[in-house]
Amino acid sequence: MFKAFLIKYAEIGLKGNNRYIFENALRDRVQEALNGLGEYMVSKEQGRIFVECPDGYDYEETVAALKKVFGISSLCPVAVIESSEWESLTQGVGDYVEMMYPDRNFTFKVEAKRADKNYPYTSPEICIEMGAYLLHRFPELQVDVHEPSVRVTVEVRTKCYVYSIIIPGLGGMPVGCNGKAMLLLSGGIDSPVAGYMLSKRGVSLAATYFHAPPYTSDRAKQKVVDLATIVSKYTGPMKLFVVNFTDIQLYIYDQCPHEELTIIMRRYMMKIAEKLAEQENCLGLITGESLGQVASQTMQGLAATNEVCNMPVYRPLIAFDKKDIVEIAKEINTFETSIQPFEDCCTIFVAKHPVTKPSIKVIKRSEEKLEEKINEMIETALNTVEIVNVK
């Protein structure tokens, strides 16, 4: 029945003369999502993206793939009517209704979109005449133009399409149309959600994970790889940079006041992540921080970590309650992986009484004790980075 999918977008349609850039990006993301599933043909035409499906394709698998593509507001499985001749069109729409709805005791409404302005019927005329045809062919049907049980939509283009099923998409913008950013990815609940949310605005991702063996296990690292893999189903392939942070953490632990450990460690994580971001041509950093969630995520704490960065730092979860973050994590299937009991390097070195309102001047003074070795240690960490290509 369904030989194609009609893909609708919302926000992209508000763009001006550069709308085609976003349309092309969405077309490319749709094609990439379907690669490996079969020989799909993806094209764009006047405010729509069309997917022509190969013979014997898997409907459920195709829908699942398309529902993970940012930029799609909805997708509609369509029956294709090759001829726009009126008799062929009415016959095709009637056959669609007959096949889709064996029990036709319901109310309906015909909606029409005439993209081909040379077509001899206007959109209102198509609705009226097609509705009359369906009533004549199926007397058990009833018209309700206000709250119909079924909306039969007809689009007249180079070919004609009929559909009555609308499957919600993720919305947002196609990945890659708004640059690239570096995600600081931990094994927790928040950072995978932060990466997902910024990608929904069209940002492609690279990611950095700070590993601290033997204080964190290989299983903790694998957990992060697993999280990156889940997120990449929405964002596309990404590079995951695994930074060995043990020596730096121990050095900070030995030299600096323990109540300042988390802030100082975060500052050096941001410095290292920014250097990796520059290598990857990223335009910013992404963190999963939420204001007031933990001691280091106060206004003063965030200001202290921001102070070491030249790039902008994006915090899409900044005003979210934990409950809101958990709900999204469950929706994107990262939650169960995030709560696996393998601790990251931050939780291992948390002080009993961390400072909640750090002074940047005081923090910088504490960091002076690190000057002898810290730059060399950062270079070593950067030179020994492990790169995992996540798909």
C-alpha positions in Angstrom: 0.0 0.0 0.0 2.5 2.6 1.1 5.2 3.1 -1.6 6.5 6.3 -0.2 6.6 8.7 2.8 5.8 12.4 2.7 7.9 14.2 5.2 6.8 17.5 6.6 8.8 20.2 8.4 7.8 23.2 10.4 10.5 25.6 11.5 12.5 25.2 8.3 9.5 26.6 6.4 9.9 29.9 8.2 13.4 30.5 6.8 13.9 33.1 4.0 16.0 33.0 0.9 18.4 30.4 2.5 15.6 27.9 3.2 17.0 25.6 0.6 20.2 25.1 2.7 18.1 23.7 5.6 15.9 21.6 3.2 19.0 20.1 1.6 20.4 19.3 5.1 17.2 17.6 6.0 17.1 15.6 2.8 20.7 14.5 3.4 19.9 13.5 7.1 16.9 11.5 5.9 19.0 9.7 3.3 21.7 8.9 5.9 19.1 7.6 8.4 17.9 5.1 5.7 21.3 4.0 4.5 21.7 0.3 5.1 18.0 -0.4 5.1 17.6 -0.5 1.4 17.6 1.5 -1.8 15.5 4.5 -0.8 15.2 7.5 -3.1 15.0 10.8 -1.2 14.0 14.0 -2.9 12.6 17.5 -2.1 9.7 19.2 -3.8 8.0 22.5 -2.8 7.9 22.4 0.9 8.1 18.6 1.3 10.7 15.8 1.4 9.7 12.6 -0.3 11.0 9.1 0.4 10.3 6.5 -2.3 10.6 3.0 -0.8 12.1 -0.1 -2.4 10.1 -3.2 -3.0 9.8 -5.4 0.1 11.0 -2.7 2.5 10.3 -3.0 6.3 7.6 -0.5 7.2 8.2 -0.5 11.0 12.0 -0.3 10.6 11.7 2.7 8.2 9.3 4.6 10.5 11.6 4.0 13.4 14.6 5.4 11.5 12.7 8.5 10.3 11.4 9.2 13.8 15.0 9.8 15.0 15.7 12.5 12.4 15.7 16.1 13.7 13.9 18.5 11.5 11.0 16.3 10.7 7.7 17.6 12.2 5.7 14.7 10.9 5.8 11.9 8.4 3.0 10.4 6.4 2.9 7.0 4.7 1.3 7.7 1.3 -0.2 5.9 -1.5 1.1 7.2 -4.9 -1.2 7.8 -7.8 0.9 8.1 -10.9 -1.7 10.0 -13.0 -3.3 13.3 -12.0 -6.2 12.7 -14.4 -9.4 13.2 -12.4 -10.8 9.8 -13.0 -7.5 8.2 -12.0 -7.2 10.4 -8.9 -10.7 9.7 -7.6 -10.3 5.9 -8.3 -7.0 5.9 -6.5 -8.3 7.8 -3.4 -11.4 5.5 -3.3 -9.2 2.4 -3.5 -7.0 3.8 -0.7 -10.1 4.3 1.6 -11.4 0.9 0.7 -8.1 -0.8 1.6 -7.3 1.2 4.7 -10.8 1.1 6.3 -12.7 -2.1 5.8 -15.3 -0.9 8.3 -16.3 2.5 7.0 -18.9 3.6 9.6 -17.1 6.8 10.5 -17.1 10.5 9.7 -14.5 11.9 7.3 -13.2 15.1 5.7 -11.2 15.5 2.5 -8.3 18.0 2.6 -6.4 19.0 -0.5 -3.2 20.7 -1.4 -2.7 21.7 -5.0 1.1 22.3 -5.4 0.6 22.2 -9.2 -1.2 25.4 -9.8 -2.0 24.4 -13.4 -4.2 21.7 -12.2 -7.8 22.3 -13.4 -9.4 22.0 -10.0 -8.7 24.3 -7.1 -8.0 22.9 -3.6 -11.6 23.7 -2.4 -13.0 22.1 -5.6 -10.9 18.9 -5.0 -12.3 18.7 -1.5 -15.9 19.1 -2.6 -15.7 16.8 -5.6 -13.6 14.1 -3.9 -15.9 14.1 -0.9 -18.9 13.7 -3.2 -17.2 10.8 -5.0 -16.4 9.0 -1.7 -20.0 9.5 -0.4 -21.3 8.0 -3.6 -18.9 5.1 -3.6 -19.3 4.4 0.2 -22.8 5.4 1.3 -22.0 4.4 4.9 -19.5 7.3 5.3 -20.6 10.6 6.8 -19.1 14.0 6.3 -17.9 16.1 9.3 -15.8 19.1 8.4 -15.2 20.1 12.0 -14.2 17.0 14.0 -13.9 14.1 11.5 -12.7 10.7 12.6 -10.6 10.4 9.5 -9.0 13.2 7.4 -8.2 12.0 3.9 -5.6 14.3 2.5 -4.8 14.6 -1.2 -1.7 16.4 -2.5 -1.5 17.1 -6.3 2.0 17.5 -7.5 3.9 16.0 -10.4 2.3 12.8 -9.0 -0.6 12.6 -6.6 -0.4 11.4 -3.0 -3.1 10.3 -0.6 -2.7 9.8 3.1 -4.7 9.7 6.3 -2.0 8.7 8.8 0.3 11.4 10.4 3.1 10.2 12.6 4.7 12.9 14.8 8.4 13.5 14.3 11.0 15.1 16.6 10.9 18.6 15.1 13.9 20.9 15.5 16.5 21.5 12.9 18.5 19.0 10.8 21.8 18.1 12.4 24.8 20.0 10.9 23.0 23.1 9.7 24.1 25.1 12.8 27.7 24.1 13.2 29.5 21.7 15.5 30.1 21.6 19.3 32.1 19.5 21.8 30.0 17.7 24.4 31.6 17.0 27.8 30.1 13.5 28.2 30.1 11.8 31.5 28.4 8.6 32.5 25.5 10.4 34.2 22.0 11.2 33.2 22.4 14.9 32.2 25.1 15.2 29.6 23.7 12.7 27.0 20.4 14.7 27.3 22.2 18.0 26.8 23.9 16.7 23.7 20.6 15.4 22.3 18.9 18.7 22.9 21.5 20.9 21.3 21.6 18.5 18.3 17.9 19.1 18.0 18.8 22.7 17.2 20.9 21.5 14.2 24.3 21.1 16.0 26.6 18.2 15.1 28.6 16.7 18.0 32.0 15.5 19.0 32.4 14.4 22.7 35.1 14.3 25.4 35.1 11.9 28.3 37.5 12.2 31.2 38.7 8.7 32.4 40.6 8.2 35.6 42.0 4.7 35.8 42.3 2.8 38.2 39.8 4.9 40.1 37.3 4.5 37.3 37.0 1.1 35.5 37.0 0.1 31.9 33.4 -0.7 32.4 32.8 3.0 33.3 34.4 4.0 30.0 32.4 1.4 28.1 29.3 2.9 29.7 30.1 6.3 28.2 30.8 4.7 24.8 27.4 3.0 25.0 25.7 6.4 25.8 27.5 8.0 22.9 26.2 5.2 20.7 22.6 5.7 21.8 22.9 9.5 21.3 24.5 9.0 17.8 21.2 7.4 16.6 19.8 10.9 16.7 22.8 13.0 16.1 24.8 10.9 13.5 28.3 9.6 13.9 30.6 11.3 16.3 34.2 11.2 17.6 34.5 10.4 21.3 37.8 11.6 22.8 38.8 9.6 25.9 41.2 11.7 28.0 43.3 10.1 30.8 42.7 12.5 33.6 44.2 10.5 36.5 47.5 12.3 36.9 45.9 15.7 36.7 43.3 14.9 39.3 45.8 13.5 41.7 48.0 16.5 41.3 45.1 18.9 42.0 44.1 16.7 44.9 47.6 16.9 46.4 48.2 20.7 45.8 44.8 22.4 46.2 42.3 22.9 49.0 39.9 20.0 49.0 36.8 22.1 49.1 37.8 23.6 45.8 38.6 20.3 44.1 35.5 20.0 42.0 35.7 23.6 40.6 39.4 23.4 39.8 39.0 20.0 38.2 36.1 21.3 36.1 38.2 24.3 35.0 40.9 22.0 33.7 38.4 19.7 32.0 37.0 22.8 30.2 40.5 23.8 29.1 41.3 20.4 27.7 37.9 20.0 26.1 38.3 23.4 24.4 41.6 22.5 22.9 40.1 19.3 21.5 37.1 21.4 20.3 39.5 23.7 18.4 41.1 20.7 16.7 37.6 19.5 15.6 36.5 23.0 14.3 33.8 23.2 17.0 32.2 26.5 17.8 31.4 25.8 21.4 31.2 23.4 24.4 28.2 21.7 25.7 27.7 20.6 29.3 24.8 18.9 31.2 24.8 21.4 34.0 21.6 22.5 35.6 21.5 25.5 37.9 21.7 24.6 41.6 21.6 20.8 41.0 24.9 20.2 42.7 27.4 22.3 44.7 29.5 23.2 41.7 26.5 24.3 39.6 25.7 27.5 41.4 25.9 30.8 39.6 29.4 31.4 41.1 30.5 27.9 40.2 29.4 28.2 36.6 31.1 31.6 36.4 34.3 30.1 37.7 34.3 27.3 35.0 33.3 29.7 32.3 36.2 32.0 33.1 38.8 29.6 31.6 36.9 29.3 28.2 37.2 31.4 25.1 34.5 29.5 23.4 30.8 29.8 24.4 29.6 27.2 26.7 26.1 25.9 26.0 24.0 24.5 28.8 20.6 23.4 27.4 19.5 22.0 30.7 20.3 25.0 32.8 16.7 25.6 34.0 15.5 22.0 34.0 14.4 20.1 37.1 15.9 16.7 37.5 12.6 15.1 36.9 12.4 16.8 33.5 15.8 15.6 32.5 15.0 12.0 33.6 11.9 12.1 31.4 13.8 13.0 28.3 16.6 10.5 29.2 13.9 7.8 29.3 12.4 9.0 26.0 15.8 8.7 24.2 16.7 5.4 25.9 19.8 6.7 27.7 18.4 6.5 31.3 18.9 2.8 32.0 22.5 3.0 30.8 23.2 6.2 32.7 22.1 4.7 36.0 24.4 1.7 35.8 26.6 1.7 38.9 30.0 2.6 37.3 31.2 5.9 38.7 32.9 8.6 36.7 36.0 10.5 37.7 34.1 13.5 39.2 32.2 11.4 41.7 35.4 9.7 42.9 37.1 12.9 44.0 34.2 14.8 45.4 35.0 16.7 48.6 32.9 16.2 51.7 32.2 20.0 52.0 32.7 21.5 48.5 32.6 25.3 48.1 29.3 26.5 46.7 30.2 30.1 46.1 33.8 30.1 44.8 35.7 33.3 44.3 37.5 33.3 41.0 40.4 35.2 42.6 40.7 32.6 45.3 40.5 29.7 42.8 43.2 31.3 40.7 45.4 31.7 43.7 45.0 28.0 44.5 45.9 27.1 40.9 49.2 28.9 41.3 50.3 25.8 43.2 49.9 23.8 40.0 52.1 25.9 37.8 55.2 23.7 38.0 53.7 20.7 36.2 50.1 21.4 35.1 50.9 22.6 31.5 53.1 19.6 30.8 50.4 17.3 32.2 47.8 18.8 30.0 50.0 18.3 26.9 50.6 14.7 28.0 46.8 14.2 28.4 46.2 15.7 24.9 48.9 13.6 23.3 47.6 10.3 24.7 43.9 10.8 23.9 42.1 7.7 22.7 39.7 8.4 19.9 36.6 6.2 19.6 34.6 6.6 16.3 31.0 6.2 17.4 28.3 5.2 14.9 
